């Protein structure tokens, strides 16, 4: 469901606002991260142990399918809330840098450069 929503929303944005900047990805990541915060925050207000299967379904299944960036954002905020600032910073840095390197290496391999 989340992946289908991502495709539909992304296609709609790209048709409505055609440009070379990846606006649809940015907006989807912002929307998904905001939705994750609202959902997890709501569960926290109700009871942190309430409906763990529902939490997994919505957070991992639906929102994770919509944008994995929402899970990345949640992981980072949870580290910060626990006072693990160094771990949070390292997680952000490694996630961005190492994932970009991994993507680039994958492109090099498939293009026959590496």
Phi and psi restraints in degrees (range 20) as a CNS / XPLOR table:
assign (resid 1 and name C) (resid 2 and name N)
       (resid 2 and name CA) (resid 2 and name C) 1.0 -64.7 20.0 2
assign (resid 2 and name N) (resid 2 and name CA)
       (resid 2 and name C) (resid 3 and name N) 1.0 -41.1 20.0 2
assign (resid 2 and name C) (resid 3 and name N)
       (resid 3 and name CA) (resid 3 and name C) 1.0 -66.6 20.0 2
assign (resid 3 and name N) (resid 3 and name CA)
       (resid 3 and name C) (resid 4 and name N) 1.0 -38.1 20.0 2
assign (resid 3 and name C) (resid 4 and name N)
       (resid 4 and name CA) (resid 4 and name C) 1.0 -67.0 20.0 2
assign (resid 4 and name N) (resid 4 and name CA)
       (resid 4 and name C) (resid 5 and name N) 1.0 -39.1 20.0 2
assign (resid 4 and name C) (resid 5 and name N)
       (resid 5 and name CA) (resid 5 and name C) 1.0 -64.8 20.0 2
assign (resid 5 and name N) (resid 5 and name CA)
       (resid 5 and name C) (resid 6 and name N) 1.0 -40.0 20.0 2
assign (resid 5 and name C) (resid 6 and name N)
       (resid 6 and name CA) (resid 6 and name C) 1.0 -61.1 20.0 2
assign (resid 6 and name N) (resid 6 and name CA)
       (resid 6 and name C) (resid 7 and name N) 1.0 -46.6 20.0 2
assign (resid 6 and name C) (resid 7 and name N)
       (resid 7 and name CA) (resid 7 and name C) 1.0 -61.5 20.0 2
assign (resid 7 and name N) (resid 7 and name CA)
       (resid 7 and name C) (resid 8 and name N) 1.0 -47.4 20.0 2
assign (resid 7 and name C) (resid 8 and name N)
       (resid 8 and name CA) (resid 8 and name C) 1.0 -64.0 20.0 2
assign (resid 8 and name N) (resid 8 and name CA)
       (resid 8 and name C) (resid 9 and name N) 1.0 -46.2 20.0 2
assign (resid 8 and name C) (resid 9 and name N)
       (resid 9 and name CA) (resid 9 and name C) 1.0 -66.3 20.0 2
assign (resid 9 and name N) (resid 9 and name CA)
       (resid 9 and name C) (resid 10 and name N) 1.0 -43.3 20.0 2
assign (resid 9 and name C) (resid 10 and name N)
       (resid 10 and name CA) (resid 10 and name C) 1.0 -62.6 20.0 2
assign (resid 10 and name N) (resid 10 and name CA)
       (resid 10 and name C) (resid 11 and name N) 1.0 -42.6 20.0 2
assign (resid 10 and name C) (resid 11 and name N)
       (resid 11 and name CA) (resid 11 and name C) 1.0 -63.7 20.0 2
assign (resid 11 and name N) (resid 11 and name CA)
       (resid 11 and name C) (resid 12 and name N) 1.0 -41.5 20.0 2
assign (resid 11 and name C) (resid 12 and name N)
       (resid 12 and name CA) (resid 12 and name C) 1.0 -62.9 20.0 2
assign (resid 12 and name N) (resid 12 and name CA)
       (resid 12 and name C) (resid 13 and name N) 1.0 -45.6 20.0 2
assign (resid 12 and name C) (resid 13 and name N)
       (resid 13 and name CA) (resid 13 and name C) 1.0 -62.1 20.0 2
assign (resid 13 and name N) (resid 13 and name CA)
       (resid 13 and name C) (resid 14 and name N) 1.0 -45.2 20.0 2
assign (resid 13 and name C) (resid 14 and name N)
       (resid 14 and name CA) (resid 14 and name C) 1.0 -63.4 20.0 2
assign (resid 14 and name N) (resid 14 and name CA)
       (resid 14 and name C) (resid 15 and name N) 1.0 -34.4 20.0 2
assign (resid 14 and name C) (resid 15 and name N)
       (resid 15 and name CA) (resid 15 and name C) 1.0 -73.4 20.0 2
assign (resid 15 and name N) (resid 15 and name CA)
       (resid 15 and name C) (resid 16 and name N) 1.0 -40.4 20.0 2
assign (resid 15 and name C) (resid 16 and name N)
       (resid 16 and name CA) (resid 16 and name C) 1.0 -72.7 20.0 2
assign (resid 16 and name N) (resid 16 and name CA)
       (resid 16 and name C) (resid 17 and name N) 1.0 -35.7 20.0 2
assign (resid 16 and name C) (resid 17 and name N)
       (resid 17 and name CA) (resid 17 and name C) 1.0 -134.0 20.0 2
assign (resid 17 and name N) (resid 17 and name CA)
       (resid 17 and name C) (resid 18 and name N) 1.0 71.0 20.0 2
assign (resid 17 and name C) (resid 18 and name N)
       (resid 18 and name CA) (resid 18 and name C) 1.0 -67.1 20.0 2
assign (resid 18 and name N) (resid 18 and name CA)
       (resid 18 and name C) (resid 19 and name N) 1.0 127.6 20.0 2
assign (resid 18 and name C) (resid 19 and name N)
       (resid 19 and name CA) (resid 19 and name C) 1.0 -164.1 20.0 2
assign (resid 19 and name N) (resid 19 and name CA)
       (resid 19 and name C) (resid 20 and name N) 1.0 165.1 20.0 2
assign (resid 19 and name C) (resid 20 and name N)
       (resid 20 and name CA) (resid 20 and name C) 1.0 -79.9 20.0 2
assign (resid 20 and name N) (resid 20 and name CA)
       (resid 20 and name C) (resid 21 and name N) 1.0 -22.9 20.0 2
assign (resid 20 and name C) (resid 21 and name N)
       (resid 21 and name CA) (resid 21 and name C) 1.0 -68.8 20.0 2
assign (resid 21 and name N) (resid 21 and name CA)
       (resid 21 and name C) (resid 22 and name N) 1.0 136.6 20.0 2
assign (resid 21 and name C) (resid 22 and name N)
       (resid 22 and name CA) (resid 22 and name C) 1.0 -75.7 20.0 2
assign (resid 22 and name N) (resid 22 and name CA)
       (resid 22 and name C) (resid 23 and name N) 1.0 60.2 20.0 2
assign (resid 22 and name C) (resid 23 and name N)
       (resid 23 and name CA) (resid 23 and name C) 1.0 -61.2 20.0 2
assign (resid 23 and name N) (resid 23 and name CA)
       (resid 23 and name C) (resid 24 and name N) 1.0 -40.4 20.0 2
assign (resid 23 and name C) (resid 24 and name N)
       (resid 24 and name CA) (resid 24 and name C) 1.0 -62.0 20.0 2
assign (resid 24 and name N) (resid 24 and name CA)
       (resid 24 and name C) (resid 25 and name N) 1.0 -42.3 20.0 2
assign (resid 24 and name C) (resid 25 and name N)
       (resid 25 and name CA) (resid 25 and name C) 1.0 -64.2 20.0 2
assign (resid 25 and name N) (resid 25 and name CA)
       (resid 25 and name C) (resid 26 and name N) 1.0 -44.2 20.0 2
assign (resid 25 and name C) (resid 26 and name N)
       (resid 26 and name CA) (resid 26 and name C) 1.0 -60.1 20.0 2
assign (resid 26 and name N) (resid 26 and name CA)
       (resid 26 and name C) (resid 27 and name N) 1.0 -48.3 20.0 2
assign (resid 26 and name C) (resid 27 and name N)
       (resid 27 and name CA) (resid 27 and name C) 1.0 -65.0 20.0 2
assign (resid 27 and name N) (resid 27 and name CA)
       (resid 27 and name C) (resid 28 and name N) 1.0 -39.5 20.0 2
assign (resid 27 and name C) (resid 28 and name N)
       (resid 28 and name CA) (resid 28 and name C) 1.0 -63.6 20.0 2
assign (resid 28 and name N) (resid 28 and name CA)
       (resid 28 and name C) (resid 29 and name N) 1.0 -43.0 20.0 2
assign (resid 28 and name C) (resid 29 and name N)
       (resid 29 and name CA) (resid 29 and name C) 1.0 -64.0 20.0 2
assign (resid 29 and name N) (resid 29 and name CA)
       (resid 29 and name C) (resid 30 and name N) 1.0 -40.5 20.0 2
assign (resid 29 and name C) (resid 30 and name N)
       (resid 30 and name CA) (resid 30 and name C) 1.0 -65.9 20.0 2
assign (resid 30 and name N) (resid 30 and name CA)
       (resid 30 and name C) (resid 31 and name N) 1.0 -47.1 20.0 2
assign (resid 30 and name C) (resid 31 and name N)
       (resid 31 and name CA) (resid 31 and name C) 1.0 -62.8 20.0 2
assign (resid 31 and name N) (resid 31 and name CA)
       (resid 31 and name C) (resid 32 and name N) 1.0 -45.6 20.0 2
assign (resid 31 and name C) (resid 32 and name N)
       (resid 32 and name CA) (resid 32 and name C) 1.0 -64.2 20.0 2
assign (resid 32 and name N) (resid 32 and name CA)
       (resid 32 and name C) (resid 33 and name N) 1.0 -40.6 20.0 2
assign (resid 32 and name C) (resid 33 and name N)
       (resid 33 and name CA) (resid 33 and name C) 1.0 -66.8 20.0 2
assign (resid 33 and name N) (resid 33 and name CA)
       (resid 33 and name C) (resid 34 and name N) 1.0 -40.1 20.0 2
assign (resid 33 and name C) (resid 34 and name N)
       (resid 34 and name CA) (resid 34 and name C) 1.0 -64.7 20.0 2
assign (resid 34 and name N) (resid 34 and name CA)
       (resid 34 and name C) (resid 35 and name N) 1.0 -43.9 20.0 2
assign (resid 34 and name C) (resid 35 and name N)
       (resid 35 and name CA) (resid 35 and name C) 1.0 -62.5 20.0 2
assign (resid 35 and name N) (resid 35 and name CA)
       (resid 35 and name C) (resid 36 and name N) 1.0 -39.4 20.0 2
assign (resid 35 and name C) (resid 36 and name N)
       (resid 36 and name CA) (resid 36 and name C) 1.0 -62.8 20.0 2
assign (resid 36 and name N) (resid 36 and name CA)
       (resid 36 and name C) (resid 37 and name N) 1.0 -44.6 20.0 2
assign (resid 36 and name C) (resid 37 and name N)
       (resid 37 and name CA) (resid 37 and name C) 1.0 -61.4 20.0 2
assign (resid 37 and name N) (resid 37 and name CA)
       (resid 37 and name C) (resid 38 and name N) 1.0 -43.8 20.0 2
assign (resid 37 and name C) (resid 38 and name N)
       (resid 38 and name CA) (resid 38 and name C) 1.0 -62.6 20.0 2
assign (resid 38 and name N) (resid 38 and name CA)
       (resid 38 and name C) (resid 39 and name N) 1.0 -44.5 20.0 2
assign (resid 38 and name C) (resid 39 and name N)
       (resid 39 and name CA) (resid 39 and name C) 1.0 -66.8 20.0 2
assign (resid 39 and name N) (resid 39 and name CA)
       (resid 39 and name C) (resid 40 and name N) 1.0 -50.6 20.0 2
assign (resid 39 and name C) (resid 40 and name N)
       (resid 40 and name CA) (resid 40 and name C) 1.0 -65.0 20.0 2
assign (resid 40 and name N) (resid 40 and name CA)
       (resid 40 and name C) (resid 41 and name N) 1.0 -39.8 20.0 2
assign (resid 40 and name C) (resid 41 and name N)
       (resid 41 and name CA) (resid 41 and name C) 1.0 -62.4 20.0 2
assign (resid 41 and name N) (resid 41 and name CA)
       (resid 41 and name C) (resid 42 and name N) 1.0 -40.6 20.0 2
assign (resid 41 and name C) (resid 42 and name N)
       (resid 42 and name CA) (resid 42 and name C) 1.0 -63.5 20.0 2
assign (resid 42 and name N) (resid 42 and name CA)
       (resid 42 and name C) (resid 43 and name N) 1.0 -44.8 20.0 2
assign (resid 42 and name C) (resid 43 and name N)
       (resid 43 and name CA) (resid 43 and name C) 1.0 -63.1 20.0 2
assign (resid 43 and name N) (resid 43 and name CA)
       (resid 43 and name C) (resid 44 and name N) 1.0 -36.4 20.0 2
assign (resid 43 and name C) (resid 44 and name N)
       (resid 44 and name CA) (resid 44 and name C) 1.0 -65.1 20.0 2
assign (resid 44 and name N) (resid 44 and name CA)
       (resid 44 and name C) (resid 45 and name N) 1.0 -35.7 20.0 2
assign (resid 44 and name C) (resid 45 and name N)
       (resid 45 and name CA) (resid 45 and name C) 1.0 -73.0 20.0 2
assign (resid 45 and name N) (resid 45 and name CA)
       (resid 45 and name C) (resid 46 and name N) 1.0 -34.1 20.0 2
assign (resid 45 and name C) (resid 46 and name N)
       (resid 46 and name CA) (resid 46 and name C) 1.0 -74.6 20.0 2
assign (resid 46 and name N) (resid 46 and name CA)
       (resid 46 and name C) (resid 47 and name N) 1.0 -56.9 20.0 2
assign (resid 46 and name C) (resid 47 and name N)
       (resid 47 and name CA) (resid 47 and name C) 1.0 174.3 20.0 2
assign (resid 47 and name N) (resid 47 and name CA)
       (resid 47 and name C) (resid 48 and name N) 1.0 124.1 20.0 2
assign (resid 47 and name C) (resid 48 and name N)
       (resid 48 and name CA) (resid 48 and name C) 1.0 -58.8 20.0 2
assign (resid 48 and name N) (resid 48 and name CA)
       (resid 48 and name C) (resid 49 and name N) 1.0 -26.9 20.0 2
assign (resid 48 and name C) (resid 49 and name N)
       (resid 49 and name CA) (resid 49 and name C) 1.0 -95.4 20.0 2
assign (resid 49 and name N) (resid 49 and name CA)
       (resid 49 and name C) (resid 50 and name N) 1.0 6.1 20.0 2
assign (resid 49 and name C) (resid 50 and name N)
       (resid 50 and name CA) (resid 50 and name C) 1.0 -74.7 20.0 2
assign (resid 50 and name N) (resid 50 and name CA)
       (resid 50 and name C) (resid 51 and name N) 1.0 128.0 20.0 2
assign (resid 50 and name C) (resid 51 and name N)
       (resid 51 and name CA) (resid 51 and name C) 1.0 48.0 20.0 2
assign (resid 51 and name N) (resid 51 and name CA)
       (resid 51 and name C) (resid 52 and name N) 1.0 66.2 20.0 2
assign (resid 51 and name C) (resid 52 and name N)
       (resid 52 and name CA) (resid 52 and name C) 1.0 -61.5 20.0 2
assign (resid 52 and name N) (resid 52 and name CA)
       (resid 52 and name C) (resid 53 and name N) 1.0 -32.3 20.0 2
assign (resid 52 and name C) (resid 53 and name N)
       (resid 53 and name CA) (resid 53 and name C) 1.0 -67.4 20.0 2
assign (resid 53 and name N) (resid 53 and name CA)
       (resid 53 and name C) (resid 54 and name N) 1.0 -37.6 20.0 2
assign (resid 53 and name C) (resid 54 and name N)
       (resid 54 and name CA) (resid 54 and name C) 1.0 -66.1 20.0 2
assign (resid 54 and name N) (resid 54 and name CA)
       (resid 54 and name C) (resid 55 and name N) 1.0 -41.9 20.0 2
assign (resid 54 and name C) (resid 55 and name N)
       (resid 55 and name CA) (resid 55 and name C) 1.0 -58.8 20.0 2
assign (resid 55 and name N) (resid 55 and name CA)
       (resid 55 and name C) (resid 56 and name N) 1.0 -47.4 20.0 2
assign (resid 55 and name C) (resid 56 and name N)
       (resid 56 and name CA) (resid 56 and name C) 1.0 -63.1 20.0 2
assign (resid 56 and name N) (resid 56 and name CA)
       (resid 56 and name C) (resid 57 and name N) 1.0 -43.7 20.0 2
assign (resid 56 and name C) (resid 57 and name N)
       (resid 57 and name CA) (resid 57 and name C) 1.0 -60.5 20.0 2
assign (resid 57 and name N) (resid 57 and name CA)
       (resid 57 and name C) (resid 58 and name N) 1.0 -49.1 20.0 2
assign (resid 57 and name C) (resid 58 and name N)
       (resid 58 and name CA) (resid 58 and name C) 1.0 -74.4 20.0 2
assign (resid 58 and name N) (resid 58 and name CA)
       (resid 58 and name C) (resid 59 and name N) 1.0 -49.5 20.0 2
assign (resid 58 and name C) (resid 59 and name N)
       (resid 59 and name CA) (resid 59 and name C) 1.0 -68.9 20.0 2
assign (resid 59 and name N) (resid 59 and name CA)
       (resid 59 and name C) (resid 60 and name N) 1.0 -50.0 20.0 2
assign (resid 59 and name C) (resid 60 and name N)
       (resid 60 and name CA) (resid 60 and name C) 1.0 -85.5 20.0 2
assign (resid 60 and name N) (resid 60 and name CA)
       (resid 60 and name C) (resid 61 and name N) 1.0 -46.3 20.0 2
assign (resid 60 and name C) (resid 61 and name N)
       (resid 61 and name CA) (resid 61 and name C) 1.0 -72.9 20.0 2
assign (resid 61 and name N) (resid 61 and name CA)
       (resid 61 and name C) (resid 62 and name N) 1.0 -62.3 20.0 2
assign (resid 61 and name C) (resid 62 and name N)
       (resid 62 and name CA) (resid 62 and name C) 1.0 -75.9 20.0 2
assign (resid 62 and name N) (resid 62 and name CA)
       (resid 62 and name C) (resid 63 and name N) 1.0 -58.2 20.0 2
assign (resid 62 and name C) (resid 63 and name N)
       (resid 63 and name CA) (resid 63 and name C) 1.0 -70.8 20.0 2
assign (resid 63 and name N) (resid 63 and name CA)
       (resid 63 and name C) (resid 64 and name N) 1.0 -35.4 20.0 2
assign (resid 63 and name C) (resid 64 and name N)
       (resid 64 and name CA) (resid 64 and name C) 1.0 -64.7 20.0 2
assign (resid 64 and name N) (resid 64 and name CA)
       (resid 64 and name C) (resid 65 and name N) 1.0 -34.4 20.0 2
assign (resid 64 and name C) (resid 65 and name N)
       (resid 65 and name CA) (resid 65 and name C) 1.0 -73.1 20.0 2
assign (resid 65 and name N) (resid 65 and name CA)
       (resid 65 and name C) (resid 66 and name N) 1.0 -31.9 20.0 2
assign (resid 65 and name C) (resid 66 and name N)
       (resid 66 and name CA) (resid 66 and name C) 1.0 -70.3 20.0 2
assign (resid 66 and name N) (resid 66 and name CA)
       (resid 66 and name C) (resid 67 and name N) 1.0 -46.0 20.0 2
assign (resid 66 and name C) (resid 67 and name N)
       (resid 67 and name CA) (resid 67 and name C) 1.0 -160.6 20.0 2
assign (resid 67 and name N) (resid 67 and name CA)
       (resid 67 and name C) (resid 68 and name N) 1.0 122.3 20.0 2
assign (resid 67 and name C) (resid 68 and name N)
       (resid 68 and name CA) (resid 68 and name C) 1.0 -68.7 20.0 2
assign (resid 68 and name N) (resid 68 and name CA)
       (resid 68 and name C) (resid 69 and name N) 1.0 -15.1 20.0 2
assign (resid 68 and name C) (resid 69 and name N)
       (resid 69 and name CA) (resid 69 and name C) 1.0 -64.9 20.0 2
assign (resid 69 and name N) (resid 69 and name CA)
       (resid 69 and name C) (resid 70 and name N) 1.0 -28.4 20.0 2
assign (resid 69 and name C) (resid 70 and name N)
       (resid 70 and name CA) (resid 70 and name C) 1.0 -66.1 20.0 2
assign (resid 70 and name N) (resid 70 and name CA)
       (resid 70 and name C) (resid 71 and name N) 1.0 -38.2 20.0 2
assign (resid 70 and name C) (resid 71 and name N)
       (resid 71 and name CA) (resid 71 and name C) 1.0 -67.3 20.0 2
assign (resid 71 and name N) (resid 71 and name CA)
       (resid 71 and name C) (resid 72 and name N) 1.0 -41.7 20.0 2
assign (resid 71 and name C) (resid 72 and name N)
       (resid 72 and name CA) (resid 72 and name C) 1.0 -59.3 20.0 2
assign (resid 72 and name N) (resid 72 and name CA)
       (resid 72 and name C) (resid 73 and name N) 1.0 -44.2 20.0 2
assign (resid 72 and name C) (resid 73 and name N)
       (resid 73 and name CA) (resid 73 and name C) 1.0 -63.7 20.0 2
assign (resid 73 and name N) (resid 73 and name CA)
       (resid 73 and name C) (resid 74 and name N) 1.0 -43.9 20.0 2
assign (resid 73 and name C) (resid 74 and name N)
       (resid 74 and name CA) (resid 74 and name C) 1.0 -62.9 20.0 2
assign (resid 74 and name N) (resid 74 and name CA)
       (resid 74 and name C) (resid 75 and name N) 1.0 -46.2 20.0 2
assign (resid 74 and name C) (resid 75 and name N)
       (resid 75 and name CA) (resid 75 and name C) 1.0 -56.8 20.0 2
assign (resid 75 and name N) (resid 75 and name CA)
       (resid 75 and name C) (resid 76 and name N) 1.0 -44.1 20.0 2
assign (resid 75 and name C) (resid 76 and name N)
       (resid 76 and name CA) (resid 76 and name C) 1.0 -64.1 20.0 2
assign (resid 76 and name N) (resid 76 and name CA)
       (resid 76 and name C) (resid 77 and name N) 1.0 -46.9 20.0 2
assign (resid 76 and name C) (resid 77 and name N)
       (resid 77 and name CA) (resid 77 and name C) 1.0 -64.4 20.0 2
assign (resid 77 and name N) (resid 77 and name CA)
       (resid 77 and name C) (resid 78 and name N) 1.0 -38.2 20.0 2
assign (resid 77 and name C) (resid 78 and name N)
       (resid 78 and name CA) (resid 78 and name C) 1.0 -63.0 20.0 2
assign (resid 78 and name N) (resid 78 and name CA)
       (resid 78 and name C) (resid 79 and name N) 1.0 -39.2 20.0 2
assign (resid 78 and name C) (resid 79 and name N)
       (resid 79 and name CA) (resid 79 and name C) 1.0 -62.7 20.0 2
assign (resid 79 and name N) (resid 79 and name CA)
       (resid 79 and name C) (resid 80 and name N) 1.0 -44.3 20.0 2
assign (resid 79 and name C) (resid 80 and name N)
       (resid 80 and name CA) (resid 80 and name C) 1.0 -63.3 20.0 2
assign (resid 80 and name N) (resid 80 and name CA)
       (resid 80 and name C) (resid 81 and name N) 1.0 -44.1 20.0 2
assign (resid 80 and name C) (resid 81 and name N)
       (resid 81 and name CA) (resid 81 and name C) 1.0 -63.2 20.0 2
assign (resid 81 and name N) (resid 81 and name CA)
       (resid 81 and name C) (resid 82 and name N) 1.0 -28.2 20.0 2
assign (resid 81 and name C) (resid 82 and name N)
       (resid 82 and name CA) (resid 82 and name C) 1.0 -84.1 20.0 2
assign (resid 82 and name N) (resid 82 and name CA)
       (resid 82 and name C) (resid 83 and name N) 1.0 1.3 20.0 2
assign (resid 82 and name C) (resid 83 and name N)
       (resid 83 and name CA) (resid 83 and name C) 1.0 80.2 20.0 2
assign (resid 83 and name N) (resid 83 and name CA)
       (resid 83 and name C) (resid 84 and name N) 1.0 13.4 20.0 2
assign (resid 83 and name C) (resid 84 and name N)
       (resid 84 and name CA) (resid 84 and name C) 1.0 -92.6 20.0 2
assign (resid 84 and name N) (resid 84 and name CA)
       (resid 84 and name C) (resid 85 and name N) 1.0 64.8 20.0 2
assign (resid 84 and name C) (resid 85 and name N)
       (resid 85 and name CA) (resid 85 and name C) 1.0 -62.2 20.0 2
assign (resid 85 and name N) (resid 85 and name CA)
       (resid 85 and name C) (resid 86 and name N) 1.0 -42.6 20.0 2
assign (resid 85 and name C) (resid 86 and name N)
       (resid 86 and name CA) (resid 86 and name C) 1.0 -63.4 20.0 2
assign (resid 86 and name N) (resid 86 and name CA)
       (resid 86 and name C) (resid 87 and name N) 1.0 -45.1 20.0 2
assign (resid 86 and name C) (resid 87 and name N)
       (resid 87 and name CA) (resid 87 and name C) 1.0 -62.5 20.0 2
assign (resid 87 and name N) (resid 87 and name CA)
       (resid 87 and name C) (resid 88 and name N) 1.0 -40.7 20.0 2
assign (resid 87 and name C) (resid 88 and name N)
       (resid 88 and name CA) (resid 88 and name C) 1.0 -63.1 20.0 2
assign (resid 88 and name N) (resid 88 and name CA)
       (resid 88 and name C) (resid 89 and name N) 1.0 -46.2 20.0 2
assign (resid 88 and name C) (resid 89 and name N)
       (resid 89 and name CA) (resid 89 and name C) 1.0 -63.1 20.0 2
assign (resid 89 and name N) (resid 89 and name CA)
       (resid 89 and name C) (resid 90 and name N) 1.0 -42.5 20.0 2
assign (resid 89 and name C) (resid 90 and name N)
       (resid 90 and name CA) (resid 90 and name C) 1.0 -64.6 20.0 2
assign (resid 90 and name N) (resid 90 and name CA)
       (resid 90 and name C) (resid 91 and name N) 1.0 -40.8 20.0 2
assign (resid 90 and name C) (resid 91 and name N)
       (resid 91 and name CA) (resid 91 and name C) 1.0 -61.1 20.0 2
assign (resid 91 and name N) (resid 91 and name CA)
       (resid 91 and name C) (resid 92 and name N) 1.0 -45.7 20.0 2
assign (resid 91 and name C) (resid 92 and name N)
       (resid 92 and name CA) (resid 92 and name C) 1.0 -63.6 20.0 2
assign (resid 92 and name N) (resid 92 and name CA)
       (resid 92 and name C) (resid 93 and name N) 1.0 -49.3 20.0 2
assign (resid 92 and name C) (resid 93 and name N)
       (resid 93 and name CA) (resid 93 and name C) 1.0 -59.9 20.0 2
assign (resid 93 and name N) (resid 93 and name CA)
       (resid 93 and name C) (resid 94 and name N) 1.0 -50.0 20.0 2
assign (resid 93 and name C) (resid 94 and name N)
       (resid 94 and name CA) (resid 94 and name C) 1.0 -65.5 20.0 2
assign (resid 94 and name N) (resid 94 and name CA)
       (resid 94 and name C) (resid 95 and name N) 1.0 -40.5 20.0 2
assign (resid 94 and name C) (resid 95 and name N)
       (resid 95 and name CA) (resid 95 and name C) 1.0 -60.3 20.0 2
assign (resid 95 and name N) (resid 95 and name CA)
       (resid 95 and name C) (resid 96 and name N) 1.0 -45.3 20.0 2
assign (resid 95 and name C) (resid 96 and name N)
       (resid 96 and name CA) (resid 96 and name C) 1.0 -72.9 20.0 2
assign (resid 96 and name N) (resid 96 and name CA)
       (resid 96 and name C) (resid 97 and name N) 1.0 -54.3 20.0 2
assign (resid 96 and name C) (resid 97 and name N)
       (resid 97 and name CA) (resid 97 and name C) 1.0 -66.9 20.0 2
assign (resid 97 and name N) (resid 97 and name CA)
       (resid 97 and name C) (resid 98 and name N) 1.0 -50.2 20.0 2
assign (resid 97 and name C) (resid 98 and name N)
       (resid 98 and name CA) (resid 98 and name C) 1.0 -67.8 20.0 2
assign (resid 98 and name N) (resid 98 and name CA)
       (resid 98 and name C) (resid 99 and name N) 1.0 -37.2 20.0 2
assign (resid 98 and name C) (resid 99 and name N)
       (resid 99 and name CA) (resid 99 and name C) 1.0 -66.0 20.0 2
assign (resid 99 and name N) (resid 99 and name CA)
       (resid 99 and name C) (resid 100 and name N) 1.0 -39.3 20.0 2
assign (resid 99 and name C) (resid 100 and name N)
       (resid 100 and name CA) (resid 100 and name C) 1.0 -64.6 20.0 2
assign (resid 100 and name N) (resid 100 and name CA)
       (resid 100 and name C) (resid 101 and name N) 1.0 -42.0 20.0 2
assign (resid 100 and name C) (resid 101 and name N)
       (resid 101 and name CA) (resid 101 and name C) 1.0 -62.8 20.0 2
assign (resid 101 and name N) (resid 101 and name CA)
       (resid 101 and name C) (resid 102 and name N) 1.0 -44.3 20.0 2
assign (resid 101 and name C) (resid 102 and name N)
       (resid 102 and name CA) (resid 102 and name C) 1.0 -59.7 20.0 2
assign (resid 102 and name N) (resid 102 and name CA)
       (resid 102 and name C) (resid 103 and name N) 1.0 -44.1 20.0 2
assign (resid 102 and name C) (resid 103 and name N)
       (resid 103 and name CA) (resid 103 and name C) 1.0 -62.5 20.0 2
assign (resid 103 and name N) (resid 103 and name CA)
       (resid 103 and name C) (resid 104 and name N) 1.0 -44.5 20.0 2
assign (resid 103 and name C) (resid 104 and name N)
       (resid 104 and name CA) (resid 104 and name C) 1.0 -63.1 20.0 2
assign (resid 104 and name N) (resid 104 and name CA)
       (resid 104 and name C) (resid 105 and name N) 1.0 -43.4 20.0 2
assign (resid 104 and name C) (resid 105 and name N)
       (resid 105 and name CA) (resid 105 and name C) 1.0 -63.4 20.0 2
assign (resid 105 and name N) (resid 105 and name CA)
       (resid 105 and name C) (resid 106 and name N) 1.0 -39.9 20.0 2
assign (resid 105 and name C) (resid 106 and name N)
       (resid 106 and name CA) (resid 106 and name C) 1.0 -60.9 20.0 2
assign (resid 106 and name N) (resid 106 and name CA)
       (resid 106 and name C) (resid 107 and name N) 1.0 -40.6 20.0 2
assign (resid 106 and name C) (resid 107 and name N)
       (resid 107 and name CA) (resid 107 and name C) 1.0 -64.1 20.0 2
assign (resid 107 and name N) (resid 107 and name CA)
       (resid 107 and name C) (resid 108 and name N) 1.0 -43.2 20.0 2
assign (resid 107 and name C) (resid 108 and name N)
       (resid 108 and name CA) (resid 108 and name C) 1.0 -60.8 20.0 2
assign (resid 108 and name N) (resid 108 and name CA)
       (resid 108 and name C) (resid 109 and name N) 1.0 -43.8 20.0 2
assign (resid 108 and name C) (resid 109 and name N)
       (resid 109 and name CA) (resid 109 and name C) 1.0 -62.9 20.0 2
assign (resid 109 and name N) (resid 109 and name CA)
       (resid 109 and name C) (resid 110 and name N) 1.0 -46.5 20.0 2
assign (resid 109 and name C) (resid 110 and name N)
       (resid 110 and name CA) (resid 110 and name C) 1.0 -72.5 20.0 2
assign (resid 110 and name N) (resid 110 and name CA)
       (resid 110 and name C) (resid 111 and name N) 1.0 -21.6 20.0 2
assign (resid 110 and name C) (resid 111 and name N)
       (resid 111 and name CA) (resid 111 and name C) 1.0 -90.8 20.0 2
assign (resid 111 and name N) (resid 111 and name CA)
       (resid 111 and name C) (resid 112 and name N) 1.0 1.1 20.0 2
assign (resid 111 and name C) (resid 112 and name N)
       (resid 112 and name CA) (resid 112 and name C) 1.0 75.2 20.0 2
assign (resid 112 and name N) (resid 112 and name CA)
       (resid 112 and name C) (resid 113 and name N) 1.0 20.4 20.0 2
assign (resid 112 and name C) (resid 113 and name N)
       (resid 113 and name CA) (resid 113 and name C) 1.0 -88.9 20.0 2
assign (resid 113 and name N) (resid 113 and name CA)
       (resid 113 and name C) (resid 114 and name N) 1.0 -38.0 20.0 2
